Amino acid sequence: MKPIYLDYNATTPIAGEVAEAMAPYLYEHFGNPSSSHAYGRVARQAVETARGQVAALLGCRLEDVVFTSGGTESNNQALKGLALRAAADRGGRDRIITSAVEHPATLEVCRWLQAQGFEITLLPVDQHGMVDPTRLERALGPDTLLVSVMQANNEVGTIQPIAELARLAHAHGALMHTDAAQALAKIPVEVGDPATGSGLGVDLLSVAGHKLYAPKGVGALYVRGGVELAPLIHGAGQEGGRRPGTENVLEIVGLGKACEIGQRDLEANMAHFAAMRDRLHDGLLRELGSGALRLNGHPEKRLPNTLSLSFRGVEANILLAEIGEQVAASAGAACHAGQVDVSAVLAAMRVPVEWAMGTVRFSVGRGTTAEEIDRAVEIVAGAVARLQER
C-alpha cells in the first residue's frame, strides 16, 4: 500500500485535466510562439489562452500577467526588478520591508539586496505567525520602496491581512508585493484595485504552478499596470520584454488549465480541505489527548488545508522516519547530534523549543480521502505513543 500523501504544501500532483490539456503541446503543437506561420500561431494562442485563465483567477488584466519558471523567479523578479529600477531612477527609496516568516525565495533576495546597499526591515510576528499592521505603519517612511509579505504561510498556514498592509504601504507611497504561492486555489485571491479598495490591493503577486496541480517549473508574476521592473534576463522581447526567452508553452498551458480548475472548484475544494484537516486534527486529539498536542498558526485565519502540530516529547525527524513508509509529511525542526534546528517560522513565532522540536506539518489536498485521514490518525498516533514511551 502506497504511503498516504499529506504534504501538498510541498508540491501537488499534476491534475488529470491539466495533463490532458498539456498533451497536445507535448506530442503535436511544437511551434515557437514568436513564429508567424501556422505552427507559431497555434502556440501563441495557447499562451494567450493560458494568460487569460491566470488573469481570471487573479481578477486582473491579461497584460498584467508575466509567465516565469516558478514562484522563486517571480519573487526575484518582483523584488530585484523593482529595486534595480528604483536604483537606476535615483528616486531615494531604498528600503524594503518584509516579515520574519517569509519563504527563503523572498528572504534570500532581501539579503542579496541588502548586500547591494538596500535597507531591509524585518517585521516580527505574533505567536500565531501574524504580522501586526501597526508595526508596519511604524516602520514605513519616505524611504520605503516596497512591502513584501506572503499571503499565507507555507509552514503553519496563517493568512496575513494583506489588504490592510497594502493600504498602509500605499498611504506612504510604497508598493505592495505578496507571495501567493500557497494561497491560490485554497482561498480567494483577487489582486483588487488600490484606488477602490477592492480585493488585496497589491501591485505585485507571485504564483507557483506546482502548488496548484500544475507542473513544476512554471509560474507567473502579476505586475499592476504602470509598475516598472528592471528585467533580470535580457534577450528578445517575449512577455512584453519583461521576461525574454522562448515561452515554455507546454507548462504554461498546464498552469492556465490549473488556474481555470482552481477558480471553478474553489468553494468545493475549500470545504473538502477544511473537512479533511479538521478530521485529522480531531482524530489525533482523540487518540493522544489535548495535552500531547500543540497547534501552530492562527486557529481561524489559516489555510483550510494546513495543519501544523507539535507533539510533546517527540523529535519530528524521528517521528517522520517512523511513519515515512506509511505517511508523507514535513518536519518543522531537525534534531541531530544533540542539537535542534527549529525552522525560522517557528522561531519567529517563539514556539518553545520543547514543542518546536516535535513539529510536523500535514497538508491535505484534492485527492485526500476520509479513509486516508483515519488511517493516518491511527499510524501517527501509534508512532507518537511508542516514541513517548521510549
N, C-alpha and C positions, 0 to 999 in steps of 0.2 A: 504494500500500500504506500503510495507516494506521500511525502510529508504534506501536512496542512500548511498552506501558504498564508501567513499573516504578516507579510512585510510589503504591503502595497505602497507604502510611502517611499520605499527604496526604489521600486520600479513596478510597473504593471505589465501584464502580458499584452501582446497586440490583440485587439478585439477582432473577432471573426469578420465583422463588416468592414473593418479597416483593412485587413489583409485582402479581402475581396476587391475593395476599391483600388488597392495598390497593384494588384496582379497584372492588369493590362500594361502598366508602365514598367513592369519587370520583364515581361515577355514580348510586348508588341510595340508600344509607343515609346521609342527611344530617342526621339528628336531633341535637338537643342532648342530651348525656348527662345533663344535670340535669332534663330534662323527664320527667314521669311517664307520658306516653302511650306508645303502642307504638313510635313513631319514636325517642323518647328511650331506651326500654328496650333497643332493638337497639344503639344507640350505647354505652350504659353497659355492656352485656355485652361488647362488643368491647374496650372499655378494660380491663375487668377480666380478660378472657382474656389480653390482652397483658401485663398486670401479672403474671399467673401465669407467662407464658413468660419474662419477665425474671427473676422470682424463682427459677425453676427453674435458669436458667443460673448465677445467683449463689449458689444454695443458701441462700436466705433466705425469710422470711415475705412473703406478698403485701403486707401492710400496711406493710412497711418500704421499699417502692418508691415513689418520687415521680417523676412524669414532668416533664421540663423541656424547654427548647428545644435542649439540647445539652451538650457537655462543659464549655464555658466557663461557662454558667449554673450547672451542677451544682457546679463548683469555687467559684464565687462564693457560692452558697447554703450550701455546707458551711463555708467559712472565715468569710465575713462573718456568716452566720446564727449560727454558734457564738460568734463574738467579740462580736457585738452583744448576744446573750443573756447572755453572761458579764458584760459591762459593766453590763447592767441589773440583774443579780443581785448585783453587787459582791462577787464571791467571791474577789477578789485574784489570780486567774490572768489574766495579760495577755501571756504570751509564746507566740509561735507559732514552731515550729522547722520548717524546710523545707530542701531541698537546693539546691545551686547549679546543678543541671541540670534543674530543673523547667520545664514549659511556661509561657509567658507568662500563660496563663489561671490559673496559681497565683501566679507571682512578682509579677505586676502587682497582684493582690488583696492580697498581703502588703505591697507598697509603699504601697497605699492605706491599709491598716490601720495601718501604721507612722505615717503622717501623722495618723491619728486618735488616736495615743498608745500603740498596742500595741508591744511589743518583738518584733523579728523576729531570729531567729538563722538564718544560712545555713550549712548543713553543707557542707564541701568533699567532693570525691570523689577516688578514686584514678585512676590512669592509664587504667583501664577504665571509668570513669564510675560506680563503685560506692560507695555510702555505707558507711562503716565503723561498725558498731553501737557500738563502744567510744567513738567520737566523739559519737554521740548520747547515750550514757549519761553522758558528762562534761557535756554541755550541758543535760541535764534537771535540773529543780529544782522546788521547791514552787510557783513562779510559772508553770510551763508549763501552758498550756491545751490545746494541740493540736500534734501532729506530723503534717506532711503531706509524704509522699514518693510520687512516682509509682511504679506497679508496674513499668512498662517504659518505657525512654526512647524517645521518638519519633524521635530522630536516629540513635542508634547501637545501639539495641535492648537495652541492658543491663537485665537483670532484677534488681530490688532485693530484698534479704532482708526483705520486708515483715512476715512473721510474727514474725521476731526483733525488728524495730523496734517492732512493736505491743506485744510483751510488755514491752519496756523502757518504753515510754510508759505503759502501764497500771500498771506497778510504781511509777511516780511520780505516779499519779493523773491523768495526761493522757489525752486521747482520740487516736485514730489515724484519719487520712484518707488514702486513696490515690486518685490519678487513674489509673483502669484503662482509659482510652480506647484505648490501643494494645495492651493485653494481651488484651482479650476476644476470644474465638473464635480466638485464636492459641495460647494456653497455658491450662491450667486456672486458673480464677478462682473461688474459693469464699470467701465472706466469713468463714465459720467462727464460732467461739464462743470469746471470750476465757476463759470460765470453764473450758472443757475443753481449750483449747489446740489446737483443730482449725482447719483452714483458715488464712486470713490473719489472722483475729482483729481485723479492722478495725471501726471504728464508723461510718465514712462512706466511700462509694466512688462515684466518678463514672463515668458511661457516656456515650459519644458515638455516636449511631446511624450516622453516615456513615463510621465506621471499620470497621463490620462488616456492610456491604452493605445497610444501611437508608438512608432518605433523609437529606439534610442538614436541620437544623432541628429535630431531636428527640433527646432523650437521657433520662437518668434519674439519680437520686441515691438510693443506698441509705442509709437512716438507721436505725441499730440502735434497736430499741425502748427507750424511756427517754431517748434523746438529744433534747434540746430545742433547736430552732433558731428564731431570730427570722426571720419571713418577710421577703423582700426586696420582695415585691409584696403589696399589700393590696387586698382586694376580697371576693368571695363566698367560699364555703367549699370550693371544689374541692380535690382532693388532701388532704383532711383539714385544710384551712386552711393547708397548708404551701406551696402554690403556686397561688393563686387565678387564675381565668381559665378560660373555656370550653376544655375539653380539645381538643387537636389530634388528633381521632380518627383521621383518615386516616394520619398519620405514626406515631402510637402503635401502630396495627395493624401497620405496617411494621416498627417496632422490635421488637415482640413476635415477629413471624414470623422476623426475622433472628436473634434470640436463640435461638429454637427450632432453627433450622438450625445455628447456631453450636454448640449443645450436641450435636446429633445427629451432626454431621460433624467434631467437634473432632479426633479422633485421625487421621482420614484427611487432614484439612487440614494438621495439624502435619507429617505425613510428607511431604506434597506440597510445602509451603513450604520445608522444610529441604532437600529434594532440589533444588529449583529454585535456591534461594540458593547452595547449595554448588556446583551446576553452573556458575553464573555466576562465582563466585569462582575455582574451579579452572580454568575456561576462560581467565580474564584472567591468572591466574598463568602458565598455559602459554604464552600469547601474548606477555606482556610481561616475565615473569621476576619472581621474588620481590623483587628489589632495586628494582623500579619501583613497588611497591605497599605500602601500609601499611593493616592492618586496624584500625579503630577500634571500641571497645566490648569487652566481655568475650568472649574466644574461645569460651567454652562457655555461660555463663549469659546468653544473649541470645535475643531473639525469633527464631523459626525462619524468619521471612520477611524479616529486615532485614540489609542488608549495607552498611556504611559503609566506603568505601575512599578513601584518599588517594593521588593519583598524583604521583610526583616530577616537578618541573619543569613542571607544568601548572597553569593557573588554572582553577578549577572553572567559573566563568561562561563562559569562552571554550570550554571543553570542551562544556558543555551547549548553547551556541549552535551548535557544530559538529555535534552529534548530534541536536539538538532536533526536526528533521523526521522522525527515524527512531526515536529512543528518548526516552521521557519519564522523567526522574529529577529529583532535587533537589540543590541545592548546599549545602555546609556552610560556604561562605565566599563573600563577594562582593569582587571586586577592581575598583577603579576609581581613576582619577587617581593611580596610583602607590601607593594605599593598599589594605590588605587588611582587610576586616571579617570577622573569624572569629566563628563562632557562639559564643554563651555556653557551650554544652555543650562544644565542642572546647577553648575557653579554659579552662574549669574542669578539664578532663582534662589540661591542659598539653601538648596536641599541639603540637609545634614548628611555627612559622608557615610554614616552607618546605614542610611536609607539609599543614598545615591549609588553605592556600590552594588546594590541589588536591583537596579533599574532595567526594565525591559520595555521596549516599545512594540506593541502589537498594532497592526493596521490592517483593517479589513477592506475588501473590495467587492466589485460587482459579482464575482463568482463565489463569494463566501456563502456557505450554507449553514443552516442551524445545526445540522448533523455534525459538520466540521467543528463548529464552535463548541458543541457539547463534548466532542471527543478531545478537543484541545484543553478544555477545562479539566477533564479527567487526567490528561497527560501532564499538564503544567502543575496542577495541584499535587499530584502524586510525587513529581520530581521535587517540588519545593519542600514537601513534608519529609522526604528522605534526606534531603540536604540539611534541613534544620535539625534533624536527629543526629547528624554526624558530629 
